[in-house]
Amino acid sequence: MQARAIRRCGELAKEIEPSKGGRPGKTGAGAHPSSRKSAGTEAGMSTHQLKQAIRVANLPKEDFERVLNHLRPCRRPGARDAA
């Protein structure tokens, strides 16, 4: 479930147009964050976490699901750990 949340964060970040760099305009103050970085900061994410989330979101859905299924073992309802 954590991987899906990370992917969703990246999808939302991708909706924000990337900063073009340079000095921000004087009328840039508004209700929406002016850059992906500031949106991530407002959400409590580090720049590394934001970049990772965008990388995960850039994976095609089929590849993401394949990796996710590979990482977690299949569990049957009621199955017990053999310990």
RATA-V512301 format. One record per residue. N is the residue number from 1. RES is the residue in one letter. SS is DSSP state (H for helix, E for strand, C for the rest). NEAR is the number of other ideal C-beta (glycine too) atoms within 8 Angstrom. D_LAST is the distance of its C-alpha to the last C-alpha in Angstrom with 2 decimals. Layout:
n = [N | N]
res = [RES | RES]
ss = [SS | SS]
near = [NEAR | NEAR]
d_last = [D_LAST | D_LAST]
This chain:
n = [1 | 2 | 3 | 4 | 5 | 6 | 7 | 8 | 9 | 10 | 11 | 12 | 13 | 14 | 15 | 16 | 17 | 18 | 19 | 20 | 21 | 22 | 23 | 24 | 25 | 26 | 27 | 28 | 29 | 30 | 31 | 32 | 33 | 34 | 35 | 36 | 37 | 38 | 39 | 40 | 41 | 42 | 43 | 44 | 45 | 46 | 47 | 48 | 49 | 50 | 51 | 52 | 53 | 54 | 55 | 56 | 57 | 58 | 59 | 60 | 61 | 62 | 63 | 64 | 65 | 66 | 67 | 68 | 69 | 70 | 71 | 72 | 73 | 74 | 75 | 76 | 77 | 78 | 79 | 80 | 81 | 82 | 83]
res = [M | Q | A | R | A | I | R | R | C | G | E | L | A | K | E | I | E | P | S | K | G | G | R | P | G | K | T | G | A | G | A | H | P | S | S | R | K | S | A | G | T | E | A | G | M | S | T | H | Q | L | K | Q | A | I | R | V | A | N | L | P | K | E | D | F | E | R | V | L | N | H | L | R | P | C | R | R | P | G | A | R | D | A | A]
ss = [C | H | H | H | H | H | H | H | H | H | H | H | H | H | H | C | C | C | C | C | C | C | C | C | C | C | C | C | C | C | C | C | C | C | C | H | H | H | H | H | H | H | C | C | C | C | H | H | H | H | H | H | H | H | H | H | H | H | C | C | H | H | H | H | H | H | H | H | H | H | H | C | C | C | C | C | C | C | C | C | C | C | C]
near = [4 | 5 | 10 | 8 | 8 | 11 | 13 | 9 | 13 | 15 | 9 | 8 | 14 | 9 | 5 | 11 | 3 | 6 | 8 | 4 | 3 | 4 | 3 | 5 | 5 | 3 | 4 | 7 | 3 | 5 | 2 | 5 | 8 | 8 | 9 | 12 | 9 | 9 | 11 | 13 | 8 | 7 | 7 | 4 | 10 | 6 | 8 | 6 | 9 | 14 | 8 | 10 | 14 | 12 | 9 | 12 | 13 | 7 | 10 | 5 | 6 | 6 | 8 | 12 | 8 | 8 | 9 | 10 | 8 | 6 | 6 | 6 | 3 | 5 | 5 | 5 | 4 | 4 | 6 | 4 | 4 | 3 | 2]
d_last = [24.75 | 25.68 | 26.89 | 29.11 | 30.58 | 31.37 | 33.01 | 35.04 | 36.26 | 37.45 | 39.19 | 40.99 | 41.97 | 43.41 | 45.70 | 47.44 | 50.01 | 49.35 | 51.75 | 54.65 | 54.89 | 57.97 | 59.30 | 58.44 | 61.36 | 63.05 | 62.36 | 58.63 | 57.66 | 56.27 | 53.56 | 51.30 | 49.78 | 52.00 | 49.27 | 45.64 | 45.12 | 46.65 | 44.68 | 41.42 | 42.60 | 43.52 | 40.04 | 38.52 | 37.37 | 38.13 | 40.08 | 37.08 | 34.96 | 37.90 | 38.37 | 34.71 | 34.88 | 38.06 | 36.59 | 33.68 | 36.27 | 38.38 | 35.79 | 36.76 | 34.70 | 33.49 | 32.26 | 30.54 | 28.70 | 27.73 | 26.32 | 24.52 | 22.91 | 21.96 | 20.32 | 18.06 | 15.78 | 17.01 | 15.27 | 16.51 | 17.45 | 15.18 | 12.23 | 8.80 | 5.78 | 3.78 | 0.00]
